[in-house]
Each structure stands twice: as structure tokens, then as C-alpha cells.
Amino acid sequence: MLLNDKLKPYRLLLASQSPRRRELLTGCGLPYELAPKYDCEELSPAGLPAEEVPLYLSRLKSEAYPAPLLPHDILLTADTVVVADGE
């Protein structure tokens, strides 16, 4: 069974304003809706290893979502960190 078929009973809510993330979902053929824009202070704890920052911030964005989700809603959050020369 294809992912698109498995997701048919669900509503995907993209909680990102990123044009690239919209492009990726559209390119995958996955139907989605943009979640309403909401505030989330995107700060990670000092000393958190760079490879853990995207997961931390994604979780923070999920927890900050201001509306209750319906049983068949999936909220998609993401974050990106660029590391160059160990920085």
C-alpha cells in the first residue's frame, strides 16, 4: 500500500511557512493544508548538540500549536540546522 493511500483518511496540516517544504509535499503528491500561522519562540537550550536541534525545535513547534487537533489530523512540523566546519 502506498503512503498516499495510507494517508487518505487523514488531514495533513503543514505548520511551516517555508515554500520549500510546501514544494516537497506537493512534489510527493501528498494533499495537505497550511496550518494557520502561530507564534513559537524557536530557541534551543545552550549546549544542545547541533544534530539534536531540529528534533527539539520541531517538537517545540508541535507543542505550541494553539488549536486542538481532530482525531484524523496530522500536524507536520520541521526545522533545519546547517553545520559547517563544526559550527
PDB file with SEQRES, HELIX, SHEET and CRYST1 records, atoms N, CA, C and O in Angstrom:
SEQRES   1 A   87  MET LEU LEU ASN ASP LYS LEU LYS PRO TYR ARG LEU LEU          
SEQRES   2 A   87  LEU ALA SER GLN SER PRO ARG ARG ARG GLU LEU LEU THR          
SEQRES   3 A   87  GLY CYS GLY LEU PRO TYR GLU LEU ALA PRO LYS TYR ASP          
SEQRES   4 A   87  CYS GLU GLU LEU SER PRO ALA GLY LEU PRO ALA GLU GLU          
SEQRES   5 A   87  VAL PRO LEU TYR LEU SER ARG LEU LYS SER GLU ALA TYR          
SEQRES   6 A   87  PRO ALA PRO LEU LEU PRO HIS ASP ILE LEU LEU THR ALA          
SEQRES   7 A   87  ASP THR VAL VAL VAL ALA ASP GLY GLU                          
HELIX    1 AA1 LEU A    3  LYS A    6  1                                   4    
HELIX    2 AA2 PRO A   19  CYS A   28  1                                  10    
HELIX    3 AA3 ALA A   50  GLU A   52  5                                   3    
HELIX    4 AA4 VAL A   53  ALA A   64  1                                  12    
SHEET    1 AA1 3 GLU A  33  LEU A  34  0                                        
SHEET    2 AA1 3 ARG A  11  LEU A  14  1                                        
SHEET    3 AA1 3 ASP A  73  LEU A  76  1                                        
CRYST1    1.000    1.000    1.000  90.00  90.00  90.00 P 1           1          
ATOM      1  N   MET A   1       0.855  -1.177   0.000  1.00  0.00           N  
ATOM      2  CA  MET A   1       0.000   0.000   0.000  1.00  0.00           C  
ATOM      3  C   MET A   1       0.897   1.235   0.000  1.00  0.00           C  
ATOM      4  O   MET A   1       1.861   1.318   0.762  1.00  0.00           O  
ATOM      5  N   LEU A   2       0.571   2.176  -0.852  1.00  0.00           N  
ATOM      6  CA  LEU A   2       1.357   3.402  -0.962  1.00  0.00           C  
ATOM      7  C   LEU A   2       1.035   4.363   0.176  1.00  0.00           C  
ATOM      8  O   LEU A   2      -0.058   4.343   0.741  1.00  0.00           O  
ATOM      9  N   LEU A   3       2.010   5.199   0.497  1.00  0.00           N  
ATOM     10  CA  LEU A   3       1.833   6.183   1.567  1.00  0.00           C  
ATOM     11  C   LEU A   3       0.618   7.055   1.311  1.00  0.00           C  
ATOM     12  O   LEU A   3      -0.144   7.345   2.233  1.00  0.00           O  
ATOM     13  N   ASN A   4       0.428   7.473   0.073  1.00  0.00           N  
ATOM     14  CA  ASN A   4      -0.711   8.324  -0.271  1.00  0.00           C  
ATOM     15  C   ASN A   4      -2.028   7.635   0.092  1.00  0.00           C  
ATOM     16  O   ASN A   4      -2.954   8.280   0.584  1.00  0.00           O  
ATOM     17  N   ASP A   5      -2.110   6.323  -0.152  1.00  0.00           N  
ATOM     18  CA  ASP A   5      -3.319   5.566   0.194  1.00  0.00           C  
ATOM     19  C   ASP A   5      -3.495   5.465   1.705  1.00  0.00           C  
ATOM     20  O   ASP A   5      -4.608   5.591   2.214  1.00  0.00           O  
ATOM     21  N   LYS A   6      -2.404   5.242   2.415  1.00  0.00           N  
ATOM     22  CA  LYS A   6      -2.473   5.121   3.876  1.00  0.00           C  
ATOM     23  C   LYS A   6      -2.911   6.429   4.529  1.00  0.00           C  
ATOM     24  O   LYS A   6      -3.553   6.421   5.579  1.00  0.00           O  
ATOM     25  N   LEU A   7      -2.561   7.549   3.902  1.00  0.00           N  
ATOM     26  CA  LEU A   7      -2.873   8.848   4.497  1.00  0.00           C  
ATOM     27  C   LEU A   7      -4.241   9.392   4.101  1.00  0.00           C  
ATOM     28  O   LEU A   7      -4.646  10.442   4.600  1.00  0.00           O  
ATOM     29  N   LYS A   8      -4.958   8.709   3.224  1.00  0.00           N  
ATOM     30  CA  LYS A   8      -6.250   9.214   2.754  1.00  0.00           C  
ATOM     31  C   LYS A   8      -7.219   9.569   3.876  1.00  0.00           C  
ATOM     32  O   LYS A   8      -7.905  10.585   3.764  1.00  0.00           O  
ATOM     33  N   PRO A   9      -7.312   8.790   4.950  1.00  0.00           N  
ATOM     34  CA  PRO A   9      -8.279   9.162   5.993  1.00  0.00           C  
ATOM     35  C   PRO A   9      -7.817  10.319   6.880  1.00  0.00           C  
ATOM     36  O   PRO A   9      -8.549  10.745   7.773  1.00  0.00           O  
ATOM     37  N   TYR A  10      -6.621  10.824   6.643  1.00  0.00           N  
ATOM     38  CA  TYR A  10      -6.056  11.856   7.496  1.00  0.00           C  
ATOM     39  C   TYR A  10      -6.008  13.211   6.799  1.00  0.00           C  
ATOM     40  O   TYR A  10      -6.013  13.303   5.571  1.00  0.00           O  
ATOM     41  N   ARG A  11      -5.962  14.251   7.613  1.00  0.00           N  
ATOM     42  CA  ARG A  11      -5.765  15.606   7.102  1.00  0.00           C  
ATOM     43  C   ARG A  11      -4.368  16.034   7.539  1.00  0.00           C  
ATOM     44  O   ARG A  11      -4.082  16.121   8.733  1.00  0.00           O  
ATOM     45  N   LEU A  12      -3.495  16.301   6.557  1.00  0.00           N  
ATOM     46  CA  LEU A  12      -2.141  16.753   6.860  1.00  0.00           C  
ATOM     47  C   LEU A  12      -2.153  18.273   6.974  1.00  0.00           C  
ATOM     48  O   LEU A  12      -2.579  18.976   6.058  1.00  0.00           O  
ATOM     49  N   LEU A  13      -1.680  18.763   8.108  1.00  0.00           N  
ATOM     50  CA  LEU A  13      -1.575  20.197   8.355  1.00  0.00           C  
ATOM     51  C   LEU A  13      -0.101  20.565   8.388  1.00  0.00           C  
ATOM     52  O   LEU A  13       0.631  20.132   9.278  1.00  0.00           O  
ATOM     53  N   LEU A  14       0.328  21.349   7.439  1.00  0.00           N  
ATOM     54  CA  LEU A  14       1.725  21.780   7.384  1.00  0.00           C  
ATOM     55  C   LEU A  14       1.875  23.056   8.200  1.00  0.00           C  
ATOM     56  O   LEU A  14       1.332  24.103   7.847  1.00  0.00           O  
ATOM     57  N   ALA A  15       2.612  22.952   9.286  1.00  0.00           N  
ATOM     58  CA  ALA A  15       2.800  24.091  10.185  1.00  0.00           C  
ATOM     59  C   ALA A  15       4.101  24.798   9.850  1.00  0.00           C  
ATOM     60  O   ALA A  15       4.891  25.116  10.738  1.00  0.00           O  
ATOM     61  N   SER A  16       4.316  25.037   8.591  1.00  0.00           N  
ATOM     62  CA  SER A  16       5.526  25.705   8.144  1.00  0.00           C  
ATOM     63  C   SER A  16       5.151  26.730   7.094  1.00  0.00           C  
ATOM     64  O   SER A  16       4.266  26.495   6.271  1.00  0.00           O  
ATOM     65  N   GLN A  17       5.811  27.842   7.125  1.00  0.00           N  
ATOM     66  CA  GLN A  17       5.601  28.870   6.109  1.00  0.00           C  
ATOM     67  C   GLN A  17       6.649  28.741   4.999  1.00  0.00           C  
ATOM     68  O   GLN A  17       6.712  29.580   4.100  1.00  0.00           O  
ATOM     69  N   SER A  18       7.455  27.707   5.062  1.00  0.00           N  
ATOM     70  CA  SER A  18       8.549  27.508   4.122  1.00  0.00           C  
ATOM     71  C   SER A  18       8.032  27.101   2.739  1.00  0.00           C  
ATOM     72  O   SER A  18       7.354  26.083   2.604  1.00  0.00           O  
ATOM     73  N   PRO A  19       8.352  27.892   1.719  1.00  0.00           N  
ATOM     74  CA  PRO A  19       7.966  27.494   0.356  1.00  0.00           C  
ATOM     75  C   PRO A  19       8.598  26.155  -0.052  1.00  0.00           C  
ATOM     76  O   PRO A  19       7.993  25.382  -0.795  1.00  0.00           O  
ATOM     77  N   ARG A  20       9.791  25.890   0.427  1.00  0.00           N  
ATOM     78  CA  ARG A  20      10.474  24.632   0.088  1.00  0.00           C  
ATOM     79  C   ARG A  20       9.729  23.434   0.668  1.00  0.00           C  
ATOM     80  O   ARG A  20       9.597  22.411  -0.005  1.00  0.00           O  
ATOM     81  N   ARG A  21       9.244  23.537   1.891  1.00  0.00           N  
ATOM     82  CA  ARG A  21       8.506  22.410   2.485  1.00  0.00           C  
ATOM     83  C   ARG A  21       7.192  22.182   1.741  1.00  0.00           C  
ATOM     84  O   ARG A  21       6.776  21.039   1.550  1.00  0.00           O  
ATOM     85  N   ARG A  22       6.543  23.258   1.324  1.00  0.00           N  
ATOM     86  CA  ARG A  22       5.321  23.124   0.516  1.00  0.00           C  
ATOM     87  C   ARG A  22       5.646  22.437  -0.809  1.00  0.00           C  
ATOM     88  O   ARG A  22       4.911  21.562  -1.266  1.00  0.00           O  
ATOM     89  N   GLU A  23       6.745  22.842  -1.409  1.00  0.00           N  
ATOM     90  CA  GLU A  23       7.171  22.249  -2.676  1.00  0.00           C  
ATOM     91  C   GLU A  23       7.443  20.749  -2.518  1.00  0.00           C  
ATOM     92  O   GLU A  23       7.062  19.953  -3.376  1.00  0.00           O  
ATOM     93  N   LEU A  24       8.094  20.373  -1.431  1.00  0.00           N  
ATOM     94  CA  LEU A  24       8.399  18.962  -1.188  1.00  0.00           C  
ATOM     95  C   LEU A  24       7.124  18.127  -1.052  1.00  0.00           C  
ATOM     96  O   LEU A  24       7.018  17.056  -1.649  1.00  0.00           O  
ATOM     97  N   LEU A  25       6.161  18.611  -0.272  1.00  0.00           N  
ATOM     98  CA  LEU A  25       4.915  17.864  -0.103  1.00  0.00           C  
ATOM     99  C   LEU A  25       4.135  17.781  -1.410  1.00  0.00           C  
ATOM    100  O   LEU A  25       3.598  16.730  -1.757  1.00  0.00           O  
ATOM    101  N   THR A  26       4.080  18.885  -2.119  1.00  0.00           N  
ATOM    102  CA  THR A  26       3.384  18.891  -3.407  1.00  0.00           C  
ATOM    103  C   THR A  26       4.055  17.926  -4.371  1.00  0.00           C  
ATOM    104  O   THR A  26       3.380  17.186  -5.087  1.00  0.00           O  
ATOM    105  N   GLY A  27       5.382  17.933  -4.390  1.00  0.00           N  
ATOM    106  CA  GLY A  27       6.133  17.033  -5.261  1.00  0.00           C  
ATOM    107  C   GLY A  27       5.928  15.568  -4.927  1.00  0.00           C  
ATOM    108  O   GLY A  27       6.033  14.707  -5.801  1.00  0.00           O  
ATOM    109  N   CYS A  28       5.637  15.282  -3.672  1.00  0.00           N  
ATOM    110  CA  CYS A  28       5.356  13.902  -3.246  1.00  0.00           C  
ATOM    111  C   CYS A  28       3.931  13.486  -3.594  1.00  0.00           C  
ATOM    112  O   CYS A  28       3.573  12.312  -3.494  1.00  0.00           O  
ATOM    113  N   GLY A  29       3.126  14.456  -4.002  1.00  0.00           N  
ATOM    114  CA  GLY A  29       1.736  14.156  -4.323  1.00  0.00           C  
ATOM    115  C   GLY A  29       0.852  14.016  -3.100  1.00  0.00           C  
ATOM    116  O   GLY A  29      -0.250  13.472  -3.183  1.00  0.00           O  
ATOM    117  N   LEU A  30       1.334  14.509  -1.956  1.00  0.00           N  
ATOM    118  CA  LEU A  30       0.541  14.404  -0.734  1.00  0.00           C  
ATOM    119  C   LEU A  30      -0.347  15.632  -0.577  1.00  0.00           C  
ATOM    120  O   LEU A  30       0.147  16.759  -0.581  1.00  0.00           O  
ATOM    121  N   PRO A  31      -1.641  15.425  -0.441  1.00  0.00           N  
ATOM    122  CA  PRO A  31      -2.520  16.571  -0.208  1.00  0.00           C  
ATOM    123  C   PRO A  31      -2.314  17.088   1.214  1.00  0.00           C  
ATOM    124  O   PRO A  31      -2.170  16.304   2.152  1.00  0.00           O  
ATOM    125  N   TYR A  32      -2.302  18.386   1.363  1.00  0.00           N  
ATOM    126  CA  TYR A  32      -2.101  18.978   2.680  1.00  0.00           C  
ATOM    127  C   TYR A  32      -2.793  20.332   2.721  1.00  0.00           C  
ATOM    128  O   TYR A  32      -3.161  20.906   1.696  1.00  0.00           O  
ATOM    129  N   GLU A  33      -2.954  20.818   3.947  1.00  0.00           N  
ATOM    130  CA  GLU A  33      -3.461  22.169   4.172  1.00  0.00           C  
ATOM    131  C   GLU A  33      -2.408  22.916   4.971  1.00  0.00           C  
ATOM    132  O   GLU A  33      -1.685  22.320   5.769  1.00  0.00           O  
ATOM    133  N   LEU A  34      -2.324  24.211   4.755  1.00  0.00           N  
ATOM    134  CA  LEU A  34      -1.430  25.015   5.583  1.00  0.00           C  
ATOM    135  C   LEU A  34      -2.114  25.287   6.912  1.00  0.00           C  
ATOM    136  O   LEU A  34      -3.255  25.747   6.953  1.00  0.00           O  
ATOM    137  N   ALA A  35      -1.422  25.004   7.975  1.00  0.00           N  
ATOM    138  CA  ALA A  35      -1.945  25.334   9.302  1.00  0.00           C  
ATOM    139  C   ALA A  35      -1.905  26.848   9.454  1.00  0.00           C  
ATOM    140  O   ALA A  35      -1.027  27.506   8.896  1.00  0.00           O  
ATOM    141  N   PRO A  36      -2.846  27.400  10.204  1.00  0.00           N  
ATOM    142  CA  PRO A  36      -2.788  28.847  10.442  1.00  0.00           C  
ATOM    143  C   PRO A  36      -1.449  29.214  11.082  1.00  0.00           C  
ATOM    144  O   PRO A  36      -0.910  28.461  11.893  1.00  0.00           O  
ATOM    145  N   LYS A  37      -0.930  30.358  10.715  1.00  0.00           N  
ATOM    146  CA  LYS A  37       0.335  30.822  11.281  1.00  0.00           C  
ATOM    147  C   LYS A  37       0.153  31.066  12.786  1.00  0.00           C  
ATOM    148  O   LYS A  37      -0.861  31.612  13.222  1.00  0.00           O  
ATOM    149  N   TYR A  38       1.144  30.654  13.558  1.00  0.00           N  
ATOM    150  CA  TYR A  38       1.107  30.856  15.004  1.00  0.00           C  
ATOM    151  C   TYR A  38       2.513  31.132  15.501  1.00  0.00           C  
ATOM    152  O   TYR A  38       3.498  30.814  14.834  1.00  0.00           O  
ATOM    153  N   ASP A  39       2.592  31.723  16.675  1.00  0.00           N  
ATOM    154  CA  ASP A  39       3.890  32.093  17.237  1.00  0.00           C  
ATOM    155  C   ASP A  39       4.496  30.942  18.026  1.00  0.00           C  
ATOM    156  O   ASP A  39       3.809  30.207  18.735  1.00  0.00           O  
ATOM    157  N   CYS A  40       5.790  30.817  17.879  1.00  0.00           N  
ATOM    158  CA  CYS A  40       6.557  29.850  18.655  1.00  0.00           C  
ATOM    159  C   CYS A  40       7.979  30.386  18.756  1.00  0.00           C  
ATOM    160  O   CYS A  40       8.641  30.595  17.739  1.00  0.00           O  
ATOM    161  N   GLU A  41       8.441  30.604  19.958  1.00  0.00           N  
ATOM    162  CA  GLU A  41       9.800  31.098  20.159  1.00  0.00           C  
ATOM    163  C   GLU A  41      10.759  29.942  19.920  1.00  0.00           C  
ATOM    164  O   GLU A  41      10.818  28.994  20.704  1.00  0.00           O  
ATOM    165  N   GLU A  42      11.503  30.032  18.837  1.00  0.00           N  
ATOM    166  CA  GLU A  42      12.369  28.939  18.411  1.00  0.00           C  
ATOM    167  C   GLU A  42      13.771  29.087  18.989  1.00  0.00           C  
ATOM    168  O   GLU A  42      14.702  29.508  18.302  1.00  0.00           O  
ATOM    169  N   LEU A  43      13.901  28.741  20.235  1.00  0.00           N  
ATOM    170  CA  LEU A  43      15.198  28.773  20.910  1.00  0.00           C  
ATOM    171  C   LEU A  43      15.502  27.387  21.446  1.00  0.00           C  
ATOM    172  O   LEU A  43      14.644  26.730  22.037  1.00  0.00           O  
ATOM    173  N   SER A  44      16.725  26.957  21.233  1.00  0.00           N  
ATOM    174  CA  SER A  44      17.130  25.668  21.789  1.00  0.00           C  
ATOM    175  C   SER A  44      18.043  25.912  22.977  1.00  0.00           C  
ATOM    176  O   SER A  44      18.699  26.951  23.061  1.00  0.00           O  
ATOM    177  N   PRO A  45      18.085  24.955  23.895  1.00  0.00           N  
ATOM    178  CA  PRO A  45      18.941  25.110  25.070  1.00  0.00           C  
ATOM    179  C   PRO A  45      20.418  25.220  24.689  1.00  0.00           C  
ATOM    180  O   PRO A  45      20.886  24.547  23.770  1.00  0.00           O  
ATOM    181  N   ALA A  46      21.132  26.068  25.399  1.00  0.00           N  
ATOM    182  CA  ALA A  46      22.577  26.191  25.185  1.00  0.00           C  
ATOM    183  C   ALA A  46      23.224  24.830  25.409  1.00  0.00           C  
ATOM    184  O   ALA A  46      22.885  24.114  26.352  1.00  0.00           O  
ATOM    185  N   GLY A  47      24.139  24.491  24.548  1.00  0.00           N  
ATOM    186  CA  GLY A  47      24.858  23.236  24.705  1.00  0.00           C  
ATOM    187  C   GLY A  47      24.188  22.039  24.049  1.00  0.00           C  
ATOM    188  O   GLY A  47      24.765  20.952  24.024  1.00  0.00           O  
ATOM    189  N   LEU A  48      22.983  22.215  23.519  1.00  0.00           N  
ATOM    190  CA  LEU A  48      22.319  21.106  22.831  1.00  0.00           C  
ATOM    191  C   LEU A  48      23.099  20.807  21.549  1.00  0.00           C  
ATOM    192  O   LEU A  48      23.329  21.715  20.750  1.00  0.00           O  
ATOM    193  N   PRO A  49      23.506  19.564  21.338  1.00  0.00           N  
ATOM    194  CA  PRO A  49      24.266  19.239  20.126  1.00  0.00           C  
ATOM    195  C   PRO A  49      23.476  19.610  18.867  1.00  0.00           C  
ATOM    196  O   PRO A  49      22.259  19.438  18.812  1.00  0.00           O  
ATOM    197  N   ALA A  50      24.180  20.115  17.871  1.00  0.00           N  
ATOM    198  CA  ALA A  50      23.543  20.606  16.639  1.00  0.00           C  
ATOM    199  C   ALA A  50      22.623  19.570  16.006  1.00  0.00           C  
ATOM    200  O   ALA A  50      21.563  19.919  15.484  1.00  0.00           O  
ATOM    201  N   GLU A  51      23.020  18.296  16.047  1.00  0.00           N  
ATOM    202  CA  GLU A  51      22.196  17.267  15.411  1.00  0.00           C  
ATOM    203  C   GLU A  51      20.874  17.023  16.144  1.00  0.00           C  
ATOM    204  O   GLU A  51      19.967  16.404  15.588  1.00  0.00           O  
ATOM    205  N   GLU A  52      20.756  17.502  17.379  1.00  0.00           N  
ATOM    206  CA  GLU A  52      19.516  17.344  18.145  1.00  0.00           C  
ATOM    207  C   GLU A  52      18.593  18.564  18.055  1.00  0.00           C  
ATOM    208  O   GLU A  52      17.431  18.488  18.453  1.00  0.00           O  
ATOM    209  N   VAL A  53      19.096  19.673  17.540  1.00  0.00           N  
ATOM    210  CA  VAL A  53      18.321  20.916  17.484  1.00  0.00           C  
ATOM    211  C   VAL A  53      17.072  20.796  16.611  1.00  0.00           C  
ATOM    212  O   VAL A  53      16.005  21.229  17.046  1.00  0.00           O  
ATOM    213  N   PRO A  54      17.147  20.225  15.388  1.00  0.00           N  
ATOM    214  CA  PRO A  54      15.933  20.156  14.570  1.00  0.00           C  
ATOM    215  C   PRO A  54      14.789  19.388  15.245  1.00  0.00           C  
ATOM    216  O   PRO A  54      13.638  19.822  15.199  1.00  0.00           O  
ATOM    217  N   LEU A  55      15.102  18.257  15.865  1.00  0.00           N  
ATOM    218  CA  LEU A  55      14.066  17.487  16.552  1.00  0.00           C  
ATOM    219  C   LEU A  55      13.503  18.276  17.732  1.00  0.00           C  
ATOM    220  O   LEU A  55      12.291  18.295  17.949  1.00  0.00           O  
ATOM    221  N   TYR A  56      14.380  18.923  18.488  1.00  0.00           N  
ATOM    222  CA  TYR A  56      13.936  19.723  19.627  1.00  0.00           C  
ATOM    223  C   TYR A  56      12.980  20.833  19.174  1.00  0.00           C  
ATOM    224  O   TYR A  56      11.909  21.015  19.754  1.00  0.00           O  
ATOM    225  N   LEU A  57      13.379  21.573  18.133  1.00  0.00           N  
ATOM    226  CA  LEU A  57      12.557  22.689  17.666  1.00  0.00           C  
ATOM    227  C   LEU A  57      11.264  22.203  17.016  1.00  0.00           C  
ATOM    228  O   LEU A  57      10.226  22.848  17.158  1.00  0.00           O  
ATOM    229  N   SER A  58      11.310  21.090  16.314  1.00  0.00           N  
ATOM    230  CA  SER A  58      10.094  20.533  15.722  1.00  0.00           C  
ATOM    231  C   SER A  58       9.088  20.158  16.801  1.00  0.00           C  
ATOM    232  O   SER A  58       7.891  20.416  16.674  1.00  0.00           O  
ATOM    233  N   ARG A  59       9.591  19.551  17.851  1.00  0.00           N  
ATOM    234  CA  ARG A  59       8.714  19.179  18.973  1.00  0.00           C  
ATOM    235  C   ARG A  59       8.145  20.431  19.638  1.00  0.00           C  
ATOM    236  O   ARG A  59       6.967  20.469  19.995  1.00  0.00           O  
ATOM    237  N   LEU A  60       8.975  21.442  19.801  1.00  0.00           N  
ATOM    238  CA  LEU A  60       8.539  22.710  20.385  1.00  0.00           C  
ATOM    239  C   LEU A  60       7.411  23.324  19.552  1.00  0.00           C  
ATOM    240  O   LEU A  60       6.423  23.808  20.104  1.00  0.00           O  
ATOM    241  N   LYS A  61       7.556  23.303  18.234  1.00  0.00           N  
ATOM    242  CA  LYS A  61       6.523  23.836  17.342  1.00  0.00           C  
ATOM    243  C   LYS A  61       5.230  23.034  17.451  1.00  0.00           C  
ATOM    244  O   LYS A  61       4.140  23.607  17.434  1.00  0.00           O  
ATOM    245  N   SER A  62       5.346  21.724  17.564  1.00  0.00           N  
ATOM    246  CA  SER A  62       4.151  20.884  17.720  1.00  0.00           C  
ATOM    247  C   SER A  62       3.427  21.210  19.014  1.00  0.00           C  
ATOM    248  O   SER A  62       2.203  21.343  19.031  1.00  0.00           O  
ATOM    249  N   GLU A  63       4.174  21.336  20.086  1.00  0.00           N  
ATOM    250  CA  GLU A  63       3.572  21.613  21.391  1.00  0.00           C  
ATOM    251  C   GLU A  63       2.972  23.010  21.464  1.00  0.00           C  
ATOM    252  O   GLU A  63       2.060  23.245  22.257  1.00  0.00           O  
ATOM    253  N   ALA A  64       3.469  23.945  20.650  1.00  0.00           N  
ATOM    254  CA  ALA A  64       2.973  25.322  20.666  1.00  0.00           C  
ATOM    255  C   ALA A  64       1.727  25.512  19.799  1.00  0.00           C  
ATOM    256  O   ALA A  64       1.098  26.570  19.839  1.00  0.00           O  
ATOM    257  N   TYR A  65       1.371  24.495  19.020  1.00  0.00           N  
ATOM    258  CA  TYR A  65       0.213  24.645  18.130  1.00  0.00           C  
ATOM    259  C   TYR A  65      -1.013  24.998  18.966  1.00  0.00           C  
ATOM    260  O   TYR A  65      -1.351  24.267  19.898  1.00  0.00           O  
ATOM    261  N   PRO A  66      -1.688  26.108  18.650  1.00  0.00           N  
ATOM    262  CA  PRO A  66      -2.705  26.650  19.550  1.00  0.00           C  
ATOM    263  C   PRO A  66      -4.089  26.021  19.466  1.00  0.00           C  
ATOM    264  O   PRO A  66      -4.943  26.323  20.299  1.00  0.00           O  
ATOM    265  N   ALA A  67      -4.331  25.172  18.506  1.00  0.00           N  
ATOM    266  CA  ALA A  67      -5.685  24.620  18.354  1.00  0.00           C  
ATOM    267  C   ALA A  67      -5.672  23.116  18.605  1.00  0.00           C  
ATOM    268  O   ALA A  67      -4.672  22.451  18.336  1.00  0.00           O  
ATOM    269  N   PRO A  68      -6.768  22.581  19.116  1.00  0.00           N  
ATOM    270  CA  PRO A  68      -6.820  21.123  19.286  1.00  0.00           C  
ATOM    271  C   PRO A  68      -6.883  20.440  17.917  1.00  0.00           C  
ATOM    272  O   PRO A  68      -7.525  20.932  16.989  1.00  0.00           O  
ATOM    273  N   LEU A  69      -6.223  19.330  17.819  1.00  0.00           N  
ATOM    274  CA  LEU A  69      -6.257  18.559  16.583  1.00  0.00           C  
ATOM    275  C   LEU A  69      -7.419  17.578  16.636  1.00  0.00           C  
ATOM    276  O   LEU A  69      -7.758  17.051  17.696  1.00  0.00           O  
ATOM    277  N   LEU A  70      -8.011  17.346  15.494  1.00  0.00           N  
ATOM    278  CA  LEU A  70      -9.076  16.353  15.392  1.00  0.00           C  
ATOM    279  C   LEU A  70      -8.437  14.964  15.328  1.00  0.00           C  
ATOM    280  O   LEU A  70      -7.246  14.851  15.038  1.00  0.00           O  
ATOM    281  N   PRO A  71      -9.203  13.916  15.591  1.00  0.00           N  
ATOM    282  CA  PRO A  71      -8.619  12.566  15.619  1.00  0.00           C  
ATOM    283  C   PRO A  71      -7.881  12.158  14.344  1.00  0.00           C  
ATOM    284  O   PRO A  71      -6.959  11.345  14.411  1.00  0.00           O  
ATOM    285  N   HIS A  72      -8.257  12.693  13.198  1.00  0.00           N  
ATOM    286  CA  HIS A  72      -7.597  12.304  11.950  1.00  0.00           C  
ATOM    287  C   HIS A  72      -6.696  13.405  11.393  1.00  0.00           C  
ATOM    288  O   HIS A  72      -6.413  13.435  10.195  1.00  0.00           O  
ATOM    289  N   ASP A  73      -6.252  14.299  12.256  1.00  0.00           N  
ATOM    290  CA  ASP A  73      -5.310  15.349  11.861  1.00  0.00           C  
ATOM    291  C   ASP A  73      -3.884  14.903  12.147  1.00  0.00           C  
ATOM    292  O   ASP A  73      -3.609  14.263  13.162  1.00  0.00           O  
ATOM    293  N   ILE A  74      -2.996  15.246  11.247  1.00  0.00           N  
ATOM    294  CA  ILE A  74      -1.561  15.055  11.462  1.00  0.00           C  
ATOM    295  C   ILE A  74      -0.904  16.413  11.263  1.00  0.00           C  
ATOM    296  O   ILE A  74      -0.975  16.992  10.179  1.00  0.00           O  
ATOM    297  N   LEU A  75      -0.272  16.913  12.302  1.00  0.00           N  
ATOM    298  CA  LEU A  75       0.422  18.197  12.238  1.00  0.00           C  
ATOM    299  C   LEU A  75       1.874  17.937  11.858  1.00  0.00           C  
ATOM    300  O   LEU A  75       2.583  17.208  12.552  1.00  0.00           O  
ATOM    301  N   LEU A  76       2.311  18.531  10.763  1.00  0.00           N  
ATOM    302  CA  LEU A  76       3.687  18.359  10.293  1.00  0.00           C  
ATOM    303  C   LEU A  76       4.508  19.584  10.681  1.00  0.00           C  
ATOM    304  O   LEU A  76       4.217  20.698  10.247  1.00  0.00           O  
ATOM    305  N   THR A  77       5.525  19.373  11.492  1.00  0.00           N  
ATOM    306  CA  THR A  77       6.447  20.438  11.865  1.00  0.00           C  
ATOM    307  C   THR A  77       7.856  19.980  11.491  1.00  0.00           C  
ATOM    308  O   THR A  77       8.137  18.783  11.426  1.00  0.00           O  
ATOM    309  N   ALA A  78       8.722  20.940  11.252  1.00  0.00           N  
ATOM    310  CA  ALA A  78      10.093  20.597  10.862  1.00  0.00           C  
ATOM    311  C   ALA A  78      11.010  21.756  11.190  1.00  0.00           C  
ATOM    312  O   ALA A  78      10.564  22.874  11.448  1.00  0.00           O  
ATOM    313  N   ASP A  79      12.286  21.469  11.174  1.00  0.00           N  
ATOM    314  CA  ASP A  79      13.288  22.510  11.324  1.00  0.00           C  
ATOM    315  C   ASP A  79      14.570  22.009  10.675  1.00  0.00           C  
ATOM    316  O   ASP A  79      14.751  20.810  10.465  1.00  0.00           O  
ATOM    317  N   THR A  80      15.436  22.928  10.369  1.00  0.00           N  
ATOM    318  CA  THR A  80      16.690  22.620   9.689  1.00  0.00           C  
ATOM    319  C   THR A  80      17.828  23.344  10.393  1.00  0.00           C  
ATOM    320  O   THR A  80      17.678  24.487  10.826  1.00  0.00           O  
ATOM    321  N   VAL A  81      18.952  22.678  10.501  1.00  0.00           N  
ATOM    322  CA  VAL A  81      20.159  23.289  11.030  1.00  0.00           C  
ATOM    323  C   VAL A  81      21.285  23.019  10.034  1.00  0.00           C  
ATOM    324  O   VAL A  81      21.435  21.899   9.546  1.00  0.00           O  
ATOM    325  N   VAL A  82      22.051  24.022   9.745  1.00  0.00           N  
ATOM    326  CA  VAL A  82      23.202  23.864   8.847  1.00  0.00           C  
ATOM    327  C   VAL A  82      24.466  23.885   9.710  1.00  0.00           C  
ATOM    328  O   VAL A  82      24.668  24.795  10.514  1.00  0.00           O  
ATOM    329  N   VAL A  83      25.306  22.874   9.529  1.00  0.00           N  
ATOM    330  CA  VAL A  83      26.571  22.792  10.247  1.00  0.00           C  
ATOM    331  C   VAL A  83      27.695  22.830   9.212  1.00  0.00           C  
ATOM    332  O   VAL A  83      27.722  22.040   8.269  1.00  0.00           O  
ATOM    333  N   ALA A  84      28.615  23.765   9.412  1.00  0.00           N  
ATOM    334  CA  ALA A  84      29.774  23.869   8.531  1.00  0.00           C  
ATOM    335  C   ALA A  84      31.025  24.012   9.380  1.00  0.00           C  
ATOM    336  O   ALA A  84      31.100  24.873  10.257  1.00  0.00           O  
ATOM    337  N   ASP A  85      31.987  23.178   9.118  1.00  0.00           N  
ATOM    338  CA  ASP A  85      33.256  23.198   9.873  1.00  0.00           C  
ATOM    339  C   ASP A  85      33.011  23.094  11.380  1.00  0.00           C  
ATOM    340  O   ASP A  85      33.687  23.749  12.174  1.00  0.00           O  
ATOM    341  N   GLY A  86      32.043  22.270  11.760  1.00  0.00           N  
ATOM    342  CA  GLY A  86      31.773  22.048  13.172  1.00  0.00           C  
ATOM    343  C   GLY A  86      31.017  23.170  13.856  1.00  0.00           C  
ATOM    344  O   GLY A  86      30.812  23.112  15.069  1.00  0.00           O  
ATOM    345  N   GLU A  87      30.607  24.166  13.140  1.00  0.00           N  
ATOM    346  CA  GLU A  87      29.881  25.313  13.704  1.00  0.00           C  
ATOM    347  C   GLU A  87      28.436  25.284  13.266  1.00  0.00           C  
ATOM    348  O   GLU A  87      27.660  26.165  13.637  1.00  0.00           O  
TER     349      GLU A  87                                                      
END                                                                             
